[in-house]
Amino acid sequence: MVFRFVHTADIHLDSPLKSLALLNPELAGLIGLATRRSFIQTIDLCLEEQVDALIIAGDLYDGDQTSMKTARFLAEQLGRLHHAGIRTFIIRGNHDALSKITAQLVMPETVKVFDETAEAMSIERSARDFGVAIHGMSFAKPHAPESLLRHFAVPVPGSVNIGIMHTSLGGSPGHDLYAPCSVADLKQTGFQYWALGHIHKRSIVEDQSYAIVMPGIPQGRDINEDGSKTVSLVTVRDDRSVFVEERKTAVAQFERLRIDVSRAVDWEDLVALSKRKLEELGSGISANQIVARVEVTGTSELTWRVRRDIDLLRTELETQGSLIGNMWVEKVKVLSSQPRKIAENSAALDELASIIDQEIHGSLDFNAEMTVIADELRSQLPTELRGIFGNDKMASDSLMARFAKDGTAQVLARLHGVEGE
């Protein structure tokens, strides 16, 4: 008889939001609940498909969380699986290692949380079914600089062997190195399925006899986690071949919408073009809610107007999003530029831009003033939001330089608008 399970990871339940909370409290409320609603949809999928197990490959929580509301929610949802006779297998990832909930929460007896010692657990099945062994190992500390693979037991003879591990594999942009190993190393173990976690982008290596799956994050939390988000529905057939299906779980999907300003003849045309693009985006995505970052690109004389009146463009787009019904505009960014001839015809502004770039940006006095302003703003923020200015000096300096560049572009755009009018 087949063995079926759902594999997910990096759920980050009740993950605190940062910059989004400052931009739009209503939108922050929607996304703040999205991790819970996505997890509920994962539990619903398990029940609807009548799977044998749910596997969570780490980072169920999001760091040093102590809220028992999160614990109660988790217990309620896993309790739904318990009452349906569906088992749950969990390992702790780098974020879970910080959380006190894992240690304090009393789980249903059908829930297995692996500890920091690798363990192989055989699942009871009928005599006519093939055996299934689940191998797992949790992080003991937030950091695991060395491979954990050597701690895993050899495959249980005659059984389908499923390994659960939280790992960065060979490394991935935006992710620290945790429990590194290679796909080749995982293949050599002889396991039929590796349920991985940690990297938020989905990837899969498979043939009929095995699958190595990084399911990705099931619910994006900001624009850097854009695109469709899913879990894996896995079937091990009677011949022990592995079939992996991708099932959507995100209730809110982040997307980047690029609008080429060079295609617009005037402001009204640009607004109409932007609204049309927003509608096209909404019609092509099946998520309950869509959160769009609009990026204005291309080359046009309208660039100065877009920078000057970016608030008006955003209002137009937000209104259109409300009419669509499930569309939110997270931010509007201007990445477009003016034609060279415009800059040449604006000699005074061109000279001013050059002076700012060469003599002001990067000067000691300017940087000192920027630091004072940033420190003052940071001190007025709640503790959990202070990281938006960077968690170290290098990150902070890079962010300040970007702010200075964007601010200069805004000032020059306004001056150009006055000159043009």
C-alpha positions in Angstrom: 0.0 0.0 0.0 1.3 3.5 -0.9 2.7 5.9 1.8 1.8 9.5 1.4 2.9 12.6 3.3 3.1 16.4 3.1 6.5 18.0 3.4 7.0 21.6 4.4 9.6 23.8 6.2 10.4 27.4 7.1 6.9 28.2 8.3 8.1 31.0 10.7 4.8 31.1 12.6 3.8 34.6 13.7 7.0 36.1 12.2 7.2 39.7 13.3 7.1 42.2 10.4 9.6 45.0 10.0 9.4 47.7 7.3 5.9 46.6 6.1 4.4 47.6 9.5 5.6 51.1 9.0 4.3 51.5 5.4 0.7 50.2 5.8 -0.7 48.9 9.2 -3.7 47.3 7.5 -1.5 45.4 5.0 0.9 44.5 7.9 -2.1 43.0 9.7 -3.0 40.9 6.7 0.6 39.6 6.2 1.1 39.2 10.0 -1.7 36.6 10.0 -0.7 35.0 6.7 1.7 32.5 8.2 -1.1 31.1 10.4 -3.6 31.0 7.6 -1.1 29.3 5.3 -0.3 26.7 8.0 -4.1 26.0 8.4 -4.2 25.4 4.6 -1.3 22.9 5.0 -3.2 21.1 7.7 -6.4 21.2 5.5 -4.4 19.6 2.7 -3.2 16.8 4.9 -6.8 16.0 5.9 -8.3 16.3 2.4 -5.6 14.1 0.9 -5.8 11.7 3.9 -2.0 11.4 4.1 -0.1 9.3 6.5 2.1 12.0 7.9 3.2 15.7 7.9 6.9 16.4 7.9 8.2 19.8 9.0 11.9 20.2 8.2 12.7 23.1 10.6 12.0 26.7 11.4 8.5 26.2 12.5 9.0 29.3 14.6 10.8 32.6 14.1 13.5 32.9 16.7 13.2 33.7 20.4 9.4 33.6 20.5 7.8 33.2 23.9 4.1 33.8 23.0 1.9 31.0 24.2 -0.7 32.1 21.7 1.6 30.7 19.0 1.9 27.5 21.1 -1.8 27.1 21.5 -2.4 27.7 17.8 0.2 25.1 16.9 -1.3 22.6 19.4 -4.8 23.1 18.0 -3.7 22.5 14.4 -1.5 19.5 15.1 -4.4 18.2 17.3 -6.6 18.2 14.1 -4.1 15.7 12.5 -3.9 13.7 15.7 -7.7 13.1 15.8 -7.5 12.1 12.1 -4.7 9.5 12.8 -2.1 11.5 10.9 1.4 11.5 12.4 3.6 14.6 12.5 7.5 14.6 12.4 9.3 17.8 13.3 13.0 18.8 13.4 14.2 22.1 14.9 16.1 24.4 12.6 18.3 27.4 13.4 15.3 29.6 14.4 13.6 26.9 16.4 16.8 26.4 18.5 16.2 29.9 19.9 12.5 29.4 20.7 11.3 28.4 24.1 8.0 27.1 22.8 9.4 23.8 21.5 10.7 22.8 24.9 7.6 24.0 26.8 4.8 22.8 24.5 3.2 19.4 25.2 2.5 17.8 21.8 0.0 15.1 21.0 1.4 11.6 21.1 1.3 11.3 17.3 3.8 14.2 17.1 7.5 13.3 17.1 10.0 16.2 17.7 13.5 14.9 17.0 16.2 16.1 19.4 19.8 16.9 18.7 20.8 13.2 18.5 20.1 11.6 15.1 17.4 9.0 15.3 15.6 6.6 13.0 12.0 5.9 13.7 10.1 3.0 12.1 6.4 3.5 11.4 4.0 0.7 12.2 2.3 -0.6 9.1 0.4 -3.7 8.2 2.3 -6.9 7.3 1.5 -6.6 3.6 2.9 -3.0 3.4 6.5 -2.0 2.9 8.2 -0.6 5.9 8.9 3.2 6.4 11.7 4.6 8.5 11.9 8.3 9.3 15.3 9.7 10.1 15.7 13.1 11.8 18.0 15.4 13.8 17.4 18.8 15.2 19.7 21.8 15.8 20.9 22.0 19.3 22.1 25.5 18.8 21.3 28.4 16.4 24.4 27.6 14.4 25.5 24.4 12.8 28.7 25.1 10.8 29.5 21.4 10.1 27.6 18.8 8.2 25.1 16.7 10.2 24.9 14.0 7.6 27.6 11.8 9.3 25.3 11.5 12.3 22.5 9.8 10.4 22.1 6.0 10.6 22.4 3.8 7.5 19.1 3.0 5.7 16.9 0.5 7.5 17.0 -2.7 5.3 13.8 -3.4 3.4 12.2 -0.1 4.3 11.6 3.2 2.5 14.0 5.6 4.3 13.0 9.3 4.6 15.5 11.7 6.0 14.7 15.1 7.5 17.4 17.8 7.7 17.7 21.6 8.0 20.6 22.6 5.7 21.9 25.3 3.4 23.3 22.5 1.1 26.2 24.2 -0.7 25.0 27.7 0.1 22.5 30.1 -1.3 22.3 33.9 -1.6 20.6 35.5 1.4 21.1 32.4 3.6 23.8 31.7 6.1 25.7 28.4 5.9 24.0 25.8 8.1 24.8 22.0 8.2 26.4 22.2 4.7 26.3 19.1 2.5 26.0 18.4 -1.2 23.2 16.8 -3.3 25.8 14.1 -4.2 26.3 13.3 -0.5 22.5 12.9 0.0 22.2 10.6 -3.0 24.9 8.4 -1.6 23.0 7.7 1.6 20.6 5.4 -0.2 17.5 7.2 1.2 14.4 7.3 -1.0 13.5 10.9 0.1 15.3 13.8 1.7 12.9 16.3 3.3 15.0 19.5 3.6 14.5 22.9 4.9 16.2 26.3 5.4 16.5 27.8 1.9 13.3 29.7 1.1 13.3 29.0 -2.6 11.9 25.7 -3.9 14.2 23.2 -5.5 14.0 19.5 -6.3 16.3 16.8 -7.6 14.6 13.5 -8.4 14.2 10.4 -10.5 11.8 7.5 -9.9 13.8 5.9 -7.1 14.6 9.0 -5.0 13.8 12.7 -4.4 15.7 15.4 -2.7 13.4 18.3 -2.0 13.7 21.8 -0.6 10.0 22.9 -0.5 10.7 26.6 0.0 8.8 28.9 2.3 5.0 28.2 2.3 4.1 31.9 2.8 6.2 34.9 1.7 6.6 37.7 4.3 8.0 40.5 2.2 8.9 41.3 -1.4 12.2 39.4 -1.2 10.0 36.2 -0.9 8.0 36.9 -4.0 6.2 34.4 -6.3 4.1 31.4 -5.7 4.7 29.5 -2.4 4.0 25.8 -1.9 4.4 22.6 0.0 5.1 19.1 -1.4 2.6 16.3 -1.5 4.6 13.1 -1.8 3.5 9.6 -2.7 5.7 6.6 -2.4 4.1 4.0 -4.7 3.9 0.3 -4.1 7.0 -0.2 -6.3 8.7 2.4 -4.0 9.0 5.0 -6.8 8.6 8.5 -5.5 6.1 11.0 -7.0 6.2 14.7 -5.8 3.4 17.2 -6.3 3.5 20.9 -5.7 0.5 22.4 -3.8 0.0 26.1 -3.3 -0.4 27.3 0.3 0.2 31.1 0.3 -2.8 33.2 1.1 -0.9 36.4 0.2 1.5 36.4 -2.8 4.2 39.1 -3.2 4.9 40.1 -6.8 7.1 42.7 -8.6 5.2 44.6 -11.3 7.5 46.4 -13.8 6.0 49.3 -15.8 7.9 50.7 -18.7 7.5 54.5 -18.6 9.0 54.8 -22.1 5.7 53.4 -23.5 3.6 56.3 -22.1 3.2 59.5 -24.0 2.0 61.6 -21.1 1.0 61.4 -17.4 -2.6 60.3 -18.1 -1.3 57.6 -20.4 1.2 56.4 -17.8 -1.6 56.1 -15.2 -3.8 54.2 -17.6 -0.9 51.9 -18.5 -0.2 51.3 -14.8 -3.8 50.4 -14.0 -4.0 48.0 -17.0 -0.8 46.3 -15.9 -2.1 45.9 -12.4 -5.3 44.3 -13.7 -3.3 41.9 -15.8 -1.2 40.9 -12.8 -4.3 40.2 -10.8 -6.0 38.1 -13.4 -2.9 35.9 -13.8 -2.5 34.9 -10.2 -4.8 32.7 -8.2 -3.7 33.7 -4.7 -6.3 35.1 -2.2 -4.4 38.3 -1.9 -1.7 39.8 -4.1 0.9 42.3 -2.7 2.6 44.2 -5.6 5.7 46.3 -5.6 5.5 48.5 -8.7 8.8 49.4 -10.3 8.7 52.1 -13.0 11.4 51.4 -15.5 12.6 52.6 -18.9 13.7 56.0 -20.3 11.3 58.9 -20.6 10.9 62.6 -20.1 8.2 61.6 -17.7 10.8 60.4 -15.2 11.0 63.7 -13.3 7.2 63.8 -13.1 7.0 60.3 -11.7 9.6 61.1 -9.1 7.9 64.3 -8.1 4.3 62.9 -8.1 5.0 59.4 -7.0 2.5 59.8 -4.2 -0.2 60.6 -6.8 0.7 57.5 -8.9 0.6 55.3 -5.8 -2.8 56.6 -4.8 -4.1 55.9 -8.4 -2.7 52.3 -8.1 -4.1 51.7 -4.6 -7.5 52.8 -5.7 -7.3 50.5 -8.7 -6.2 47.7 -6.4 -9.3 48.3 -4.2 -11.5 48.0 -7.3 -9.8 44.7 -8.3 -10.6 43.5 -4.8 -7.6 41.4 -3.7 -4.7 43.7 -4.8 -2.4 45.7 -2.5 0.3 48.1 -3.5 3.2 47.7 -1.1 5.5 50.3 -2.7 6.2 52.3 -5.9 9.8 52.6 -6.9 11.3 54.7 -9.7 14.0 52.9 -11.6 13.6 54.8 -14.8 15.9 57.6 -16.2 15.6 60.7 -18.2 16.8 60.8 -21.8 20.4 62.2 -22.1 19.2 65.2 -24.1 17.0 66.3 -21.2 20.1 66.5 -18.9 22.1 68.3 -21.6 19.3 71.0 -21.9 19.3 71.4 -18.1 22.8 72.7 -17.6 22.3 74.1 -14.2 20.7 71.0 -12.8 23.3 68.8 -14.4 26.0 70.9 -12.7 24.2 70.7 -9.4 23.9 66.9 -9.7 27.6 66.7 -10.4 28.5 68.8 -7.3 26.3 66.7 -5.0 27.7 63.5 -6.3 31.4 64.5 -6.2 31.6 66.9 -3.3 28.7 66.1 -0.9 28.0 62.4 -1.1 30.7 60.6 0.9 32.1 63.7 2.6 32.8 63.4 6.4 30.3 66.1 7.4 27.5 64.7 5.2 28.0 61.2 6.6 28.1 62.5 10.1 24.8 64.3 9.7 23.2 61.3 8.1 24.3 59.2 11.0 22.9 61.6 13.6 19.5 61.6 11.7 19.5 57.8 11.4 20.4 57.3 15.1 17.6 59.6 16.1 15.0 57.8 14.0 16.2 54.4 15.2 15.9 55.4 18.8 12.2 56.3 18.3 11.4 52.9 16.8 10.2 49.8 18.7 13.1 47.4 19.4 11.8 44.8 16.8 11.9 47.4 14.0 15.4 48.9 14.6 17.0 46.4 12.3 15.6 48.1 9.3 18.5 50.6 9.5 20.9 47.7 9.2 22.3 45.3 11.9 25.9 46.3 11.5 27.9 49.3 10.3 28.5 48.1 6.8 24.8 47.4 6.2 23.8 50.8 7.8 26.4 52.7 5.6 25.1 51.0 2.5 21.5 51.8 3.3 22.4 55.5 4.1 24.2 55.8 0.7 21.1 54.4 -1.1 18.9 56.9 0.8 21.2 59.7 -0.2 21.1 58.7 -3.8 17.3 58.3 -3.9 16.8 61.6 -2.0 19.0 63.5 -4.5 17.1 62.1 -7.4 13.8 63.2 -5.8 15.1 66.8 -5.2 16.5 67.1 -8.7 13.2 65.8 -10.1 11.2 68.5 -8.3 13.6 71.2 -9.4 13.3 69.9 -13.0 9.6 70.0 -12.7 9.6 73.6 -11.5 11.9 74.5 -14.4 9.7 72.7 -16.9 6.6 74.4 -15.7 
